[in-house]
Amino acid sequence: QVQLVESGGGLVQPGGSLRLSCAASRSIVSINFMGWHRQAPGKQRELVAVMTSGGSTDYVDSVKGRFTISRDNAKNTVYLQMNSLKFEDTAVYYCFVDNYWGQGTQVTVSS
């Protein structure tokens, strides 16, 4: 069992930045997959970013070049750095570690 606690969401203006954090209750060193999904109002949940245990990463096309996923094994934490935020990035962001999910954190991009 792994508990995940997300933080870092909030309200930001277009063009701004946020960093989401996802703290796991145990070591993530041996985790196969970790990453972030998001769900905007009225839309299906979509995979935003994923990282494998080997460090390979992938992103949905709409965030490539703007978002960066990373991890700190010593802190058992996965991050999502979000730059150049757009209105369409507004969503609830959920982290996952293998089959475990966080509770979600709201990101709102608004002027």
C-alpha positions in Angstrom: 0.0 0.0 0.0 1.2 3.5 -0.9 -0.4 6.7 0.2 0.2 9.8 -2.0 -0.2 13.3 -0.9 -0.2 16.1 -3.5 0.4 19.7 -3.1 1.3 22.8 -5.0 -1.9 23.5 -6.9 -3.5 26.9 -7.0 -4.6 29.9 -9.0 -2.1 31.3 -11.5 -2.3 33.8 -14.4 -1.6 32.7 -18.0 2.1 32.4 -18.6 2.8 31.7 -15.0 4.3 28.6 -13.3 3.5 26.1 -10.6 5.3 23.1 -9.2 3.2 20.2 -8.1 4.5 17.7 -5.6 3.5 14.2 -4.8 4.9 12.7 -1.6 4.7 8.9 -1.3 4.5 7.1 2.0 7.3 4.7 1.0 10.3 4.5 -1.3 9.7 5.1 -5.0 13.1 3.7 -6.1 11.6 0.5 -7.3 8.4 2.0 -8.7 7.8 1.0 -12.4 5.8 4.0 -13.4 5.0 7.3 -11.9 3.4 10.4 -13.2 0.5 12.8 -13.5 -3.0 12.7 -15.0 -5.4 15.6 -15.2 -9.1 16.0 -15.6 -10.7 19.2 -16.7 -14.4 19.9 -16.1 -16.6 17.9 -18.6 -13.6 16.1 -20.0 -12.0 12.7 -19.6 -9.0 12.2 -17.5 -5.8 12.4 -19.6 -2.2 11.3 -19.0 0.0 14.4 -18.8 3.4 13.1 -17.9 5.0 9.7 -17.0 8.4 8.6 -15.8 9.7 5.1 -15.7 12.0 3.5 -13.1 14.8 4.0 -15.5 14.2 7.7 -15.8 12.6 7.8 -19.2 9.9 10.4 -19.6 7.0 11.1 -21.9 4.4 13.9 -22.1 1.1 14.6 -23.9 1.8 16.7 -26.9 -0.1 19.7 -25.4 2.4 20.1 -22.6 5.7 19.2 -24.3 8.3 21.9 -23.8 6.3 23.4 -20.9 6.0 20.7 -18.3 8.8 18.7 -16.7 8.4 15.6 -14.5 11.1 14.7 -12.1 11.6 12.8 -8.8 13.6 12.9 -5.7 14.1 9.4 -4.4 15.5 10.6 -1.1 12.3 12.5 -0.4 10.0 9.8 -2.0 8.5 12.6 -4.1 7.5 13.1 -7.7 7.2 16.6 -9.1 5.6 18.3 -12.1 7.0 21.6 -13.0 4.5 23.5 -15.1 5.7 26.6 -17.0 4.0 28.9 -19.5 0.6 27.8 -18.2 -2.4 28.3 -20.4 -6.1 28.5 -19.7 -6.6 25.0 -21.0 -4.2 23.6 -18.4 -7.0 24.2 -15.8 -7.8 20.9 -14.3 -7.5 18.7 -11.2 -4.1 17.0 -11.4 -3.7 13.5 -10.0 -0.4 11.9 -9.4 0.1 8.1 -9.6 2.7 5.6 -8.6 2.1 2.3 -10.2 -1.5 1.5 -9.3 -1.8 4.0 -6.5 -3.4 7.5 -6.9 -3.3 10.7 -5.0 -6.4 12.7 -4.1 -5.9 15.4 -6.7 -4.9 19.1 -6.6 -6.7 21.9 -8.4 -4.8 24.0 -10.9 -6.7 27.0 -12.2 -5.2 29.3 -14.9 -7.1 32.5 -15.0 -6.6 36.2 -15.5 
